[in-house]
C-alpha cells in the first residue's frame, strides 16, 4: 500500500502530459491541513484505558473505544486534474496522501492493581491515499474563479498509529504510543465543497462525509468526518 501514493500521483502527471495541448485542462499541486473526527453510536467522547501490567514485549495496552468524537488536526498533499466539460462545468479528480484521525478524553486507567484516576488524552492517526473525482460548476470574473464541487472519495488504507498522553495521580507526565498498524477499512465518502482560483493559485475547502463503518467488531457504527483546506498552485495547463 505504501507504493500506491507515488503510482497515483505519477499517473496523474502522465495523463496531464498526454492531454496538455487541449484547451482548458490544468494540473494543480496542493498542500493543506484540516480536521477530522468520528461520528455515530460506535464513537465516544471518553473511554477507559487498560493496561495488563506486563513489560515489553508482553505489555498490551488498549483503549476501551478509540473512535473519538473530538477533532484531530491532519495533513494532506497531492495533485488535481481539471478537465472542462462545457461552459462553466468541469470534471476534476485528485490523488492525495492524507493524514486524518480523532481524539478523546480518558480519566481512568484500569490495570491489575485496580482503577486509578488520571487526566489523559488519546489520539489516533490514520494515513490514507485518497482518490476524489468530482463535478465542478464555476463562475469566472476576470482572473478570479469561484466554484462549487461535489463527488465521491475513496481512501485506501496505508497505516495507523495511536498515542496516549496522561498525567497520573502523582503529577507525572506519561506517553504511551503504538505505530505500524493498519486502518480498519478502506473509507468511502461523499464530498462537497467550494474553491476560489486567481492566476496560478487556488484555495479549496472540501468536506468528506464518510459512509464506511470503522467499528467492524463493535456495537454501533463509527464513520469518519473530514474537513480539509488546501492551497493549490497550477503547475501545468492552458486556458486560464
Phi and psi in degrees as GROMACS dihedral restraints (atoms count N, CA, C in turn):
[ dihedral_restraints ]
;  ai    aj    ak    al  type     phi  dphi    fc
    3     4     5     6     1   -66.0    20    10
    4     5     6     7     1   -19.4    20    10
    6     7     8     9     1   -90.1    20    10
    7     8     9    10     1    -4.8    20    10
    9    10    11    12     1   -69.0    20    10
   10    11    12    13     1   -40.3    20    10
   12    13    14    15     1   -57.2    20    10
   13    14    15    16     1   -54.9    20    10
   15    16    17    18     1   -63.1    20    10
   16    17    18    19     1   -30.9    20    10
   18    19    20    21     1   -65.7    20    10
   19    20    21    22     1   -45.9    20    10
   21    22    23    24     1   -65.3    20    10
   22    23    24    25     1   -42.0    20    10
   24    25    26    27     1   -65.4    20    10
   25    26    27    28     1   -41.8    20    10
   27    28    29    30     1   -62.2    20    10
   28    29    30    31     1   -38.9    20    10
   30    31    32    33     1   -62.3    20    10
   31    32    33    34     1   -43.0    20    10
   33    34    35    36     1   -62.5    20    10
   34    35    36    37     1   -41.1    20    10
   36    37    38    39     1   -63.8    20    10
   37    38    39    40     1   -40.5    20    10
   39    40    41    42     1   -64.4    20    10
   40    41    42    43     1   -44.5    20    10
   42    43    44    45     1   -59.4    20    10
   43    44    45    46     1   -41.1    20    10
   45    46    47    48     1   -64.7    20    10
   46    47    48    49     1   -37.9    20    10
   48    49    50    51     1   -70.8    20    10
   49    50    51    52     1   -27.6    20    10
   51    52    53    54     1   -80.3    20    10
   52    53    54    55     1   -21.1    20    10
   54    55    56    57     1  -120.0    20    10
   55    56    57    58     1    11.0    20    10
   57    58    59    60     1   -64.5    20    10
   58    59    60    61     1   -21.4    20    10
   60    61    62    63     1   -75.9    20    10
   61    62    63    64     1   -14.5    20    10
   63    64    65    66     1   -78.6    20    10
   64    65    66    67     1   134.2    20    10
   66    67    68    69     1   -62.8    20    10
   67    68    69    70     1   130.5    20    10
   69    70    71    72     1    96.2    20    10
   70    71    72    73     1   -18.2    20    10
   72    73    74    75     1   -74.6    20    10
   73    74    75    76     1   137.8    20    10
   75    76    77    78     1  -141.7    20    10
   76    77    78    79     1   154.9    20    10
   78    79    80    81     1  -121.5    20    10
   79    80    81    82     1   128.3    20    10
   81    82    83    84     1  -122.6    20    10
   82    83    84    85     1   134.0    20    10
   84    85    86    87     1   -96.9    20    10
   85    86    87    88     1   140.3    20    10
   87    88    89    90     1  -140.3    20    10
   88    89    90    91     1   155.5    20    10
   90    91    92    93     1  -141.1    20    10
   91    92    93    94     1   146.8    20    10
   93    94    95    96     1  -166.7    20    10
   94    95    96    97     1  -175.4    20    10
   96    97    98    99     1  -138.9    20    10
   97    98    99   100     1   177.6    20    10
   99   100   101   102     1   177.3    20    10
  100   101   102   103     1  -170.9    20    10
  102   103   104   105     1  -130.7    20    10
  103   104   105   106     1   153.6    20    10
  105   106   107   108     1  -150.5    20    10
  106   107   108   109     1   159.2    20    10
  108   109   110   111     1  -165.3    20    10
  109   110   111   112     1   167.3    20    10
  111   112   113   114     1   -96.8    20    10
  112   113   114   115     1   153.8    20    10
  114   115   116   117     1  -143.3    20    10
  115   116   117   118     1   151.7    20    10
  117   118   119   120     1   122.9    20    10
  118   119   120   121     1   168.7    20    10
  120   121   122   123     1   -63.5    20    10
  121   122   123   124     1   -19.8    20    10
  123   124   125   126     1   -86.9    20    10
  124   125   126   127     1    -0.8    20    10
  126   127   128   129     1   -97.6    20    10
  127   128   129   130     1   171.5    20    10
  129   130   131   132     1  -148.5    20    10
  130   131   132   133     1   151.9    20    10
  132   133   134   135     1   -89.0    20    10
  133   134   135   136     1   -27.4    20    10
  135   136   137   138     1  -148.6    20    10
  136   137   138   139     1   145.9    20    10
  138   139   140   141     1  -152.9    20    10
  139   140   141   142     1   154.0    20    10
  141   142   143   144     1   -80.5    20    10
  142   143   144   145     1   150.2    20    10
  144   145   146   147     1  -109.1    20    10
  145   146   147   148     1   132.9    20    10
  147   148   149   150     1  -111.6    20    10
  148   149   150   151     1   133.0    20    10
  150   151   152   153     1  -127.0    20    10
  151   152   153   154     1   139.3    20    10
  153   154   155   156     1   -91.3    20    10
  154   155   156   157     1    -4.7    20    10
  156   157   158   159     1    82.1    20    10
  157   158   159   160     1     0.8    20    10
  159   160   161   162     1   -90.5    20    10
  160   161   162   163     1   165.1    20    10
  162   163   164   165     1   -97.0    20    10
  163   164   165   166     1   163.7    20    10
  165   166   167   168     1   -58.9    20    10
  166   167   168   169     1   137.0    20    10
  168   169   170   171     1   -96.9    20    10
  169   170   171   172     1    12.0    20    10
  171   172   173   174     1   -92.8    20    10
  172   173   174   175     1    -4.8    20    10
  174   175   176   177     1   -69.4    20    10
  175   176   177   178     1   129.0    20    10
  177   178   179   180     1  -128.3    20    10
  178   179   180   181     1   106.8    20    10
  180   181   182   183     1  -108.3    20    10
  181   182   183   184     1   135.7    20    10
  183   184   185   186     1  -139.4    20    10
  184   185   186   187     1   155.0    20    10
  186   187   188   189     1  -102.8    20    10
  187   188   189   190     1   143.4    20    10
  189   190   191   192     1   -57.5    20    10
  190   191   192   193     1   -40.4    20    10
  192   193   194   195     1  -149.6    20    10
  193   194   195   196     1   117.7    20    10
  195   196   197   198     1  -100.0    20    10
  196   197   198   199     1     9.6    20    10
  198   199   200   201     1   -92.6    20    10
  199   200   201   202     1    84.1    20    10
  201   202   203   204     1   -78.9    20    10
  202   203   204   205     1   144.9    20    10
  204   205   206   207     1   -90.4    20    10
  205   206   207   208     1    -7.6    20    10
  207   208   209   210     1   -86.7    20    10
  208   209   210   211     1   145.7    20    10
  210   211   212   213     1   -72.3    20    10
  211   212   213   214     1   140.3    20    10
  213   214   215   216     1  -119.4    20    10
  214   215   216   217     1   132.3    20    10
  216   217   218   219     1   -73.9    20    10
  217   218   219   220     1   139.4    20    10
  219   220   221   222     1  -132.1    20    10
  220   221   222   223     1  -172.0    20    10
  222   223   224   225     1  -141.7    20    10
  223   224   225   226     1   148.4    20    10
  225   226   227   228     1  -146.9    20    10
  226   227   228   229     1   153.1    20    10
  228   229   230   231     1  -159.0    20    10
  229   230   231   232     1   138.5    20    10
  231   232   233   234     1   179.0    20    10
  232   233   234   235     1  -157.9    20    10
  234   235   236   237     1  -133.0    20    10
  235   236   237   238     1   155.5    20    10
  237   238   239   240     1  -135.8    20    10
  238   239   240   241     1   135.0    20    10
  240   241   242   243     1  -109.2    20    10
  241   242   243   244     1   127.3    20    10
  243   244   245   246     1  -112.5    20    10
  244   245   246   247     1   126.1    20    10
  246   247   248   249     1  -122.9    20    10
  247   248   249   250     1   117.2    20    10
  249   250   251   252     1   -68.3    20    10
  250   251   252   253     1   142.6    20    10
  252   253   254   255     1  -104.2    20    10
  253   254   255   256     1   -59.1    20    10
  255   256   257   258     1  -152.4    20    10
  256   257   258   259     1  -178.1    20    10
  258   259   260   261     1   -49.1    20    10
  259   260   261   262     1   114.5    20    10
  261   262   263   264     1    84.0    20    10
  262   263   264   265     1    -7.5    20    10
  264   265   266   267     1  -114.4    20    10
  265   266   267   268     1   147.7    20    10
  267   268   269   270     1  -152.6    20    10
  268   269   270   271     1   154.7    20    10
  270   271   272   273     1  -102.5    20    10
  271   272   273   274     1   127.9    20    10
  273   274   275   276     1  -123.3    20    10
  274   275   276   277     1   146.0    20    10
  276   277   278   279     1  -143.4    20    10
  277   278   279   280     1   136.2    20    10
  279   280   281   282     1  -125.3    20    10
  280   281   282   283     1   150.4    20    10
  282   283   284   285     1  -126.3    20    10
  283   284   285   286     1   126.4    20    10
  285   286   287   288     1  -148.8    20    10
  286   287   288   289     1   152.8    20    10
  288   289   290   291     1   -86.1    20    10
  289   290   291   292     1   137.6    20    10
  291   292   293   294     1  -141.6    20    10
  292   293   294   295     1   140.4    20    10
  294   295   296   297     1  -109.9    20    10
  295   296   297   298     1   120.4    20    10
  297   298   299   300     1  -126.9    20    10
  298   299   300   301     1   178.2    20    10
  300   301   302   303     1   167.8    20    10
  301   302   303   304     1  -158.6    20    10
  303   304   305   306     1  -161.9    20    10
  304   305   306   307     1   175.4    20    10
  306   307   308   309     1  -149.5    20    10
  307   308   309   310     1   161.7    20    10
  309   310   311   312     1  -153.2    20    10
  310   311   312   313     1   168.0    20    10
  312   313   314   315     1   -94.9    20    10
  313   314   315   316     1   152.9    20    10
  315   316   317   318     1  -141.2    20    10
  316   317   318   319     1   130.0    20    10
  318   319   320   321     1  -117.8    20    10
  319   320   321   322     1     8.0    20    10
  321   322   323   324     1  -143.6    20    10
  322   323   324   325     1   136.4    20    10
  324   325   326   327     1  -111.9    20    10
  325   326   327   328     1   128.9    20    10
  327   328   329   330     1  -109.4    20    10
  328   329   330   331     1   124.3    20    10
  330   331   332   333     1  -144.5    20    10
  331   332   333   334     1  -175.0    20    10
  333   334   335   336     1   -58.8    20    10
  334   335   336   337     1   -29.7    20    10
  336   337   338   339     1   -86.2    20    10
  337   338   339   340     1     0.9    20    10
  339   340   341   342     1   118.2    20    10
  340   341   342   343     1  -161.6    20    10
  342   343   344   345     1  -113.1    20    10
  343   344   345   346     1   133.3    20    10
  345   346   347   348     1  -133.6    20    10
  346   347   348   349     1   151.7    20    10
  348   349   350   351     1   -82.7    20    10
  349   350   351   352     1   142.1    20    10
  351   352   353   354     1  -142.7    20    10
  352   353   354   355     1   174.6    20    10
  354   355   356   357     1  -119.5    20    10
  355   356   357   358     1   101.0    20    10
  357   358   359   360     1  -132.0    20    10
  358   359   360   361     1   159.6    20    10
  360   361   362   363     1  -134.6    20    10
  361   362   363   364     1   130.9    20    10
  363   364   365   366     1  -110.3    20    10
  364   365   366   367     1   130.0    20    10
  366   367   368   369     1  -123.0    20    10
  367   368   369   370     1   144.7    20    10
  369   370   371   372     1  -126.6    20    10
  370   371   372   373     1   134.2    20    10
  372   373   374   375     1  -120.8    20    10
  373   374   375   376     1   128.7    20    10
  375   376   377   378     1  -114.8    20    10
  376   377   378   379     1   131.0    20    10
  378   379   380   381     1  -108.2    20    10
  379   380   381   382     1   128.1    20    10
  381   382   383   384     1  -131.5    20    10
  382   383   384   385     1   162.5    20    10
  384   385   386   387     1  -110.9    20    10
  385   386   387   388     1   120.2    20    10
  387   388   389   390     1  -111.8    20    10
  388   389   390   391     1   144.6    20    10
  390   391   392   393     1  -119.5    20    10
  391   392   393   394     1   124.4    20    10
  393   394   395   396     1  -130.6    20    10
  394   395   396   397     1    85.5    20    10
  396   397   398   399     1   -77.9    20    10
  397   398   399   400     1   138.8    20    10
  399   400   401   402     1  -144.7    20    10
  400   401   402   403     1   158.4    20    10
  402   403   404   405     1  -102.6    20    10
  403   404   405   406     1   135.6    20    10
  405   406   407   408     1  -125.7    20    10
  406   407   408   409     1   139.1    20    10
  408   409   410   411     1  -118.9    20    10
  409   410   411   412     1   122.6    20    10
  411   412   413   414     1  -116.9    20    10
  412   413   414   415     1   148.5    20    10
  414   415   416   417     1  -122.3    20    10
  415   416   417   418     1   126.9    20    10
  417   418   419   420     1  -118.5    20    10
  418   419   420   421     1   136.2    20    10
  420   421   422   423     1  -134.8    20    10
  421   422   423   424     1   105.9    20    10
  423   424   425   426     1    67.6    20    10
  424   425   426   427     1  -126.9    20    10
  426   427   428   429     1   -94.8    20    10
  427   428   429   430     1     3.1    20    10
  429   430   431   432     1  -104.9    20    10
  430   431   432   433     1   134.8    20    10
  432   433   434   435     1  -131.2    20    10
  433   434   435   436     1   133.4    20    10
  435   436   437   438     1  -115.3    20    10
  436   437   438   439     1   132.2    20    10
  438   439   440   441     1  -134.4    20    10
  439   440   441   442     1   147.4    20    10
  441   442   443   444     1  -111.1    20    10
  442   443   444   445     1   141.3    20    10
  444   445   446   447     1  -144.0    20    10
  445   446   447   448     1   155.8    20    10
  447   448   449   450     1  -157.0    20    10
  448   449   450   451     1   153.3    20    10
  450   451   452   453     1   178.9    20    10
  451   452   453   454     1  -147.7    20    10
  453   454   455   456     1  -126.2    20    10
  454   455   456   457     1   161.7    20    10
  456   457   458   459     1  -141.0    20    10
  457   458   459   460     1   132.1    20    10
  459   460   461   462     1  -120.0    20    10
  460   461   462   463     1   118.8    20    10
  462   463   464   465     1  -107.6    20    10
  463   464   465   466     1   120.1    20    10
  465   466   467   468     1   -93.0    20    10
  466   467   468   469     1   126.3    20    10
  468   469   470   471     1   -70.7    20    10
  469   470   471   472     1   139.4    20    10
  471   472   473   474     1  -119.4    20    10
  472   473   474   475     1   -62.0    20    10
  474   475   476   477     1  -152.8    20    10
  475   476   477   478     1   164.1    20    10
  477   478   479   480     1  -139.3    20    10
  478   479   480   481     1   142.3    20    10
  480   481   482   483     1  -146.9    20    10
  481   482   483   484     1   154.2    20    10
  483   484   485   486     1  -138.2    20    10
  484   485   486   487     1   165.4    20    10
  486   487   488   489     1  -151.9    20    10
  487   488   489   490     1   138.0    20    10
  489   490   491   492     1  -124.2    20    10
  490   491   492   493     1   115.0    20    10
  492   493   494   495     1  -110.4    20    10
  493   494   495   496     1   130.1    20    10
  495   496   497   498     1  -150.4    20    10
  496   497   498   499     1   158.7    20    10
  498   499   500   501     1  -110.7    20    10
  499   500   501   502     1   119.6    20    10
  501   502   503   504     1   -82.2    20    10
  502   503   504   505     1  -174.8    20    10
  504   505   506   507     1   -66.3    20    10
  505   506   507   508     1   -22.4    20    10
  507   508   509   510     1   -90.2    20    10
  508   509   510   511     1     0.7    20    10
  510   511   512   513     1    86.7    20    10
  511   512   513   514     1    11.0    20    10
  513   514   515   516     1   -83.7    20    10
  514   515   516   517     1   130.6    20    10
  516   517   518   519     1   -82.4    20    10
  517   518   519   520     1   128.5    20    10
  519   520   521   522     1  -132.8    20    10
  520   521   522   523     1   143.2    20    10
  522   523   524   525     1  -130.8    20    10
  523   524   525   526     1   129.7    20    10
  525   526   527   528     1  -124.5    20    10
  526   527   528   529     1   123.0    20    10
  528   529   530   531     1  -131.9    20    10
  529   530   531   532     1   153.5    20    10
  531   532   533   534     1  -134.7    20    10
  532   533   534   535     1   146.1    20    10
  534   535   536   537     1  -145.0    20    10
  535   536   537   538     1   170.8    20    10
  537   538   539   540     1    91.4    20    10
  538   539   540   541     1     3.2    20    10
  540   541   542   543     1   -84.3    20    10
  541   542   543   544     1  -176.7    20    10
  543   544   545   546     1  -123.5    20    10
  544   545   546   547     1   141.5    20    10
  546   547   548   549     1   -58.4    20    10
  547   548   549   550     1   155.2    20    10
  549   550   551   552     1   -66.8    20    10
  550   551   552   553     1   -34.3    20    10
  552   553   554   555     1  -142.6    20    10
  553   554   555   556     1   162.0    20    10
  555   556   557   558     1   -82.4    20    10
  556   557   558   559     1   124.0    20    10
  558   559   560   561     1   -87.4    20    10
  559   560   561   562     1   137.6    20    10
  561   562   563   564     1  -115.5    20    10
  562   563   564   565     1   129.4    20    10
  564   565   566   567     1  -136.3    20    10
  565   566   567   568     1   154.6    20    10
  567   568   569   570     1   -95.0    20    10
  568   569   570   571     1   142.6    20    10
  570   571   572   573     1  -129.0    20    10
  571   572   573   574     1   150.9    20    10
  573   574   575   576     1  -156.2    20    10
  574   575   576   577     1   148.7    20    10
  576   577   578   579     1  -178.4    20    10
  577   578   579   580     1  -166.6    20    10
  579   580   581   582     1  -146.7    20    10
  580   581   582   583     1   153.8    20    10
  582   583   584   585     1  -142.7    20    10
  583   584   585   586     1   158.0    20    10
  585   586   587   588     1  -132.7    20    10
  586   587   588   589     1   129.0    20    10
  588   589   590   591     1  -119.1    20    10
  589   590   591   592     1   140.7    20    10
  591   592   593   594     1  -147.7    20    10
  592   593   594   595     1   123.2    20    10
  594   595   596   597     1    55.5    20    10
  595   596   597   598     1  -124.2    20    10
  597   598   599   600     1   -92.7    20    10
  598   599   600   601     1    -4.5    20    10
  600   601   602   603     1  -103.4    20    10
  601   602   603   604     1   154.4    20    10
  603   604   605   606     1  -148.9    20    10
  604   605   606   607     1   153.0    20    10
  606   607   608   609     1  -125.2    20    10
  607   608   609   610     1   130.6    20    10
  609   610   611   612     1  -131.0    20    10
  610   611   612   613     1   133.1    20    10
  612   613   614   615     1  -115.8    20    10
  613   614   615   616     1   123.2    20    10
  615   616   617   618     1  -132.8    20    10
  616   617   618   619     1   124.7    20    10
  618   619   620   621     1  -101.4    20    10
  619   620   621   622     1   132.6    20    10
  621   622   623   624     1  -119.7    20    10
  622   623   624   625     1   119.6    20    10
  624   625   626   627     1  -103.9    20    10
  625   626   627   628     1   101.5    20    10
  627   628   629   630     1   -69.6    20    10
  628   629   630   631     1   139.9    20    10
  630   631   632   633     1  -109.3    20    10
  631   632   633   634     1   -17.3    20    10
  633   634   635   636     1   -75.8    20    10
  634   635   636   637     1   145.2    20    10
  636   637   638   639     1   -94.5    20    10
  637   638   639   640     1   109.4    20    10
  639   640   641   642     1   -73.9    20    10
  640   641   642   643     1   -28.7    20    10
  642   643   644   645     1   -83.5    20    10
  643   644   645   646     1    66.5    20    10
  645   646   647   648     1   -66.3    20    10
  646   647   648   649     1   -32.0    20    10
  648   649   650   651     1  -111.4    20    10
  649   650   651   652     1    13.2    20    10
  651   652   653   654     1  -119.7    20    10
  652   653   654   655     1  -175.7    20    10
  654   655   656   657     1   -97.2    20    10
  655   656   657   658     1   127.4    20    10
  657   658   659   660     1    92.9    20    10
  658   659   660   661     1   141.1    20    10
  660   661   662   663     1   -80.4    20    10
  661   662   663   664     1   140.0    20    10
  663   664   665   666     1  -127.4    20    10
  664   665   666   667     1   113.2    20    10
  666   667   668   669     1  -121.6    20    10
  667   668   669   670     1   157.1    20    10
  669   670   671   672     1   -90.2    20    10
  670   671   672   673     1   142.2    20    10
  672   673   674   675     1  -120.8    20    10
  673   674   675   676     1   130.1    20    10
  675   676   677   678     1  -133.3    20    10
  676   677   678   679     1   133.3    20    10
  678   679   680   681     1  -126.0    20    10
  679   680   681   682     1   118.8    20    10
  681   682   683   684     1  -121.6    20    10
  682   683   684   685     1   138.2    20    10
  684   685   686   687     1  -116.5    20    10
  685   686   687   688     1   123.8    20    10
  687   688   689   690     1  -126.4    20    10
  688   689   690   691     1   142.2    20    10
  690   691   692   693     1  -105.3    20    10
  691   692   693   694     1   124.1    20    10
  693   694   695   696     1  -116.3    20    10
  694   695   696   697     1   156.4    20    10
  696   697   698   699     1  -137.1    20    10
  697   698   699   700     1   126.2    20    10
  699   700   701   702     1   -71.9    20    10
  700   701   702   703     1   118.1    20    10
  702   703   704   705     1  -102.6    20    10
  703   704   705   706     1   -11.8    20    10
  705   706   707   708     1  -162.1    20    10
  706   707   708   709     1   148.8    20    10
  708   709   710   711     1   146.2    20    10
  709   710   711   712     1   164.4    20    10
  711   712   713   714     1  -128.1    20    10
  712   713   714   715     1   162.1    20    10
  714   715   716   717     1    93.7    20    10
  715   716   717   718     1     1.0    20    10
